[in-house]
Amino acid sequence: MASSQHADPNAPASGEESAPGVPDRQAPRWPWILLAGILLCGAGVRGLYLREIADAPDFDHPAVDAGFHDYWARGLATGDWSTPTDLSDPRVRRTPFFRPPGYPYFLAGVYWVFGPSYLAARIAQMLLGLANCVWAFAIGRRFFRPAVGVAFAAGMALYWGFVYFEGELHAPALLVFLLLGATYVLGRWAESMGTGWAVAASALLGLGALVRPNVGLLVPAAIAWACWVALRRGRGRRVPAAAAALLLPALVPVGVTAARNLIVADESVLISSNAGINLYIGNNPRADGLVAGKIDDLGRFGTCFDYPAIVQNLERRLGRPLTHAEASDWFAGRAWAFIRSNPGRFLRLLLRKLCLFWGPAEVGHNKEVHYERASSGVLRWLPASFALVLALALVGLARAVVGRRRGAGDPRGPTPANVRGEVLALAVVALVVLSVSILPFFVAARYRVPVVPFLLLLGAYGVVGVGEDFAARRRVRAGCWVAVGGLTFLGASHLPCGYEPPVSKWHLDRGCSYLAADRPAPARRELEAALRADPGNAQARYNLGVLLHRQGALAQAVAQWREALRLEPDLPKARHNLAMALLRAGKADAAIVHLQEALRIKPDFAAAHNGLGMALVAKGRLAEAVPHWLQAASLQPRLIEVRLNLGRAMLAMRRPREAVAHLEAALRIDPEEAHAHYGLGEAKLRLGELSEAARHFAAAVAQAPGSADAHFQLGQVRHVQGRIDQAVGEYRQALALDGRHAGALNNLAWLRATHPDGERRDAAEAVRLAEALCRGRREPGSLDTLAAAYAEAGRFEDAVATVREAIGLAEAAGSRKVNAVRERLKLYQAGQPYREKP
C-alpha cells in the first residue's frame, strides 16, 4: 500500500509503525509483555477491591437503580417477578421499558449462566473491565504506536472509576466495552473503508444505545465522521455505502426494542420512557443540575419502583388515564415550557451542569461516589483523578493539533499519520456528543464514565509524546508541555461548580444498606452520623425510627417518625409506620388519617392499603377494608399478611370458598405458614370437608405447637369424625396451654357429660370443667353445658335451674337453639341426664 509520510512531532524515531493493515514482521515483543503485566496488575486491583466490597452492606442488598437492575434481571433469568415487600411493582412486563434494557438483559444473561449470584455479576463486570484494557491496547497500538497502547491500557486498568463501577450493578463497564469496540472497528474502517467494519461499528453503537440511549447520537456523528474521512481521501463515492452501513444495523436492536414496547404495552416508545421525567428534573423552577428526589406534589422519585405511583398521581391531577409515553410527553412538555419561559435560567443551569460534568467533583447519584472512594482502602490509592485525566487529555489534544499543523500534508492516503488523526478526531467527536447530550438532563459521576476512555486515549497520546520529547533531548519542548499540563491540572482541579458531596447522604445510604442487611449496630452508627452531619435529614430520621422499632423501642421510633414527617410531610413510609404504631395503641382514627394521606402520596403503596384495611376493621368497617386488601394483593401478590387478612375477612363474611383461594395463595408463598393452615382448616370445616380440615389443623399444630386454638380446632374435627380419644387429647393439650380456653373447656365438659359410651363419661370432670367455663361467663351455651354436667352428676335441681337460666338468655338473644335446650329441660325435670346419639 503506497503512503505518503509527513513530519509529525509525535512520530517515533525508530520506525515502530507500519502502514495500517500491513503486518509488521519486526513488531517488538515488549508491548505484549507490558500488556500482560498490566492485565495482571488490573486483575490484582480488582480482586482486592472485590474482596473489600464483599463485606459492604449493599453487596447483596443492592438499592435504588442497582436494586431495580437486579430485580429486572432476576425476573428475566428466573421468571420470579416478586417485588421486594417495601417497594411497588414497577410493572416491567406490562409497560414500555422505563429504563434502557441493555444492562438488565446483560445482567440477566450472567444470572442465567451462573445463577442469580451477586459475586458472579461483579466478576463478569471486572472481566469486562480487563477486556476494555485489551481494546485500549489494540486501539493505541494499531492506530498510534505500541507505547500509546500500553499507556492507554494502563490507564484503563488503574483508573479508579472503572474499578468502582465494575463493583456496582450499573452499566459503565458494558457501555465502555461497546464504545471501545466501536472505536476500534471504526478505525479499521478508516484504514480500508471496508463495509464489514462499518456494519460492525453500527451494530455495537446500536447495542450501546440500548444501554444508554444518548449513545444513539453517536450513529449520525459516526456517519458525519465517515463522510469527512471519505471526502478528505477523495473517495466521495464511498459516502452512501458508508452511511447506509453505519445506519441500518444500528436500527435493528433499537427497532426490536420499539417493537417490544408496542406489542407489550401498545405504546410507541423507541427505547425507554424515562427521558421526559429526566428532562423535567433537569429543567424546572427548582432544578440545580443534580438529580431530584421529589417531583413537585406528584410524589418521591427515589427509585424506578416509584414511577408508577408518580404516573398515578399525575393521572389524578389531570383527571384522565395516561400511558407511560403520555406521561413522559407531559413531563417533557413542562420542561420545554420552563426553558422557553426562562432562557436565562436555562443557560445558567447549562453552564452549571457543564462545570459539574467537567469539574473535579464526583457528583453523587445513587451513592456518594466521592466518599465511597475516600473510604476505600483500594480505590483511594489508585492514581489519576478525573481532573488529572482531563488535563492529560487536553495536553494530548493540543499536541495533536500542533503536530497536525506542523506536519500537514496529503490527506488522501490511509497513512499512519492520517489514520491517527482521524481516530483522534473520532475520540473528540465522541467526547462532544457524550457530554453535550447529558447536559439537558442532570449530571452524575456515573454518566461521565463513558467519556473517560476517550480522555485516556488523548492523554496516553500526549504522555507518550512528551516522554519521547524527553528521550530525544527536546527538553525545552517537553518542559513546556509539562508546564501546560500542570497549569491545566490546577485549573481543572479548581473549576468552580458550587457542589460539595453531602456527607450526610453518604452515611444515610450506608445506614440503609446495613439496615437492609439486618446489621443493626453499624446501621445505627451510620444513621446517627448522618443526623449529626444534617439534623434535618428526614430520611435518616425515618430509617432510625425503623431500626429503633425493630429493637423494641417503639416510643423512640414514633418520635423519629413524627420528626421526619415534620421535616418532610410527604414521606409515605413514615406515615405508614406511624399509623401502624397508632393502631397498635388503639388509636384507629388517627391511623386511618395517616394511611389515607400515605395513599394520596403513593397510591400503589401495598403496605398502606393493607394497614388501612386493618385500621378499618378495628373500627368495625370490614366491608370497607376488603377492597384495600384486594388492591394490596394485586400490587404485591406475595405479601402474605394481605392474603391472611383476606382469608380471615372472607371467613368473617361467611364466604369460605373465597377464603380458601386467598389462604392457599398464602401457602404458596410460605407452605409452613401456621395461620394460613389454621384459616384453611376453618374454611374446610365450614365446607364440610373434614379430612382436609383435619389436615390443615394438624399442619397448624405442627408449625405452632404452642397454639391452644389450633389444638382445640383439631380436637373439634376429630370429635366430629368420631375419633374421640384423639379429640380428648387435643382438648387437653389446648387446656394445658390455656387453662381458660372456653372452647376446649366447653367441648371436653360436654363430651364427658353426654357421650353415649359410659367409659368416656366422667361426671366429676365434666362438672369441674363446666364450672370453670361458667366462672365469669354466663352465656346460653356455657350454661347448657354446665346443666348437662350437673345432670350427669345426678344434681338435677342444679341442672334445671341452670338450664332455665340458659333458656332465658337464649330467648333474649333470639337464639334458634332454644328449642333443643327446652327438650333437655324436660329430661332434667324427669330426672334423666342428656345423652348424645351414638
ABEGO torsion letter per residue (X at the ends): XBBBBBBBAABBAAGABBBBGBBBAABBAAAAAAAAAAAAAAAAAAAAAAAAAAABAAAABBBEAAAAAAAAAAAAAAGBABBBAABBBAGAAABBBABBAAAAAAAAAAAAAAEBBAAAAAAAAAAAAAAAAAAAAAAAAAABBAAAAAAAAAAAAABAAAAAAAABBBAAAAAAAAAAAAAAAAAAAAAAGBAAAAAAAAAAAAAAAAABAAAAAAAAAAAAAAAAAAAAAGBAAAAAAAAAAAAAAAAAAAAAAAAAAAAAAGBBBAABAAAAAAAAAABBAABAGBBBABBEAAEBBABAAAAAAAAAAAAAAAGBBBBAAAAAAAAAAAAAAAAAABAAAAAAAAAAAAAAAABABBBBBABBAAAAAAABAAAAABBGBAAAAAAAAAAAAAAAAAAAAAABBBAABBBAAAAAAAAAAAAAAAAAAAAAAAAABBBBAAAAAAAAAAAAAAAAAAAAAAAAAAAAGBAAAAAAAAAAAAAAAAAAAABBAGBBBBAAAAAAAAAAAAAAAGBAAAAAAAAAAAAAABAABAAAAAAAAAAAAAAGBAAAAAAAAAAAAAABABBAAAAAAAAAAAAAAGBAAAAAAAAAAAAAABAABAAAAAAAAAAAAAAGBAAAAAAAAAAAAAABAABAAAAAAAAAAAAAAGBAAAAAAAAAAAAAABAABAAAAAAAAAAAAAAGBAAAAAAAAAAAAAABAABAAAAAAAAAAAAAAGBAAAAAAAAAAAAAABAABAAAAAAAAAAAAABABAAABBAAAAAAAAAAAABGBBBAAAAAAAAAAAAAAGBAAAAAAAAAAAAAAAAAAGBAAAAAAAAAAAAAAAGBBBBBBX
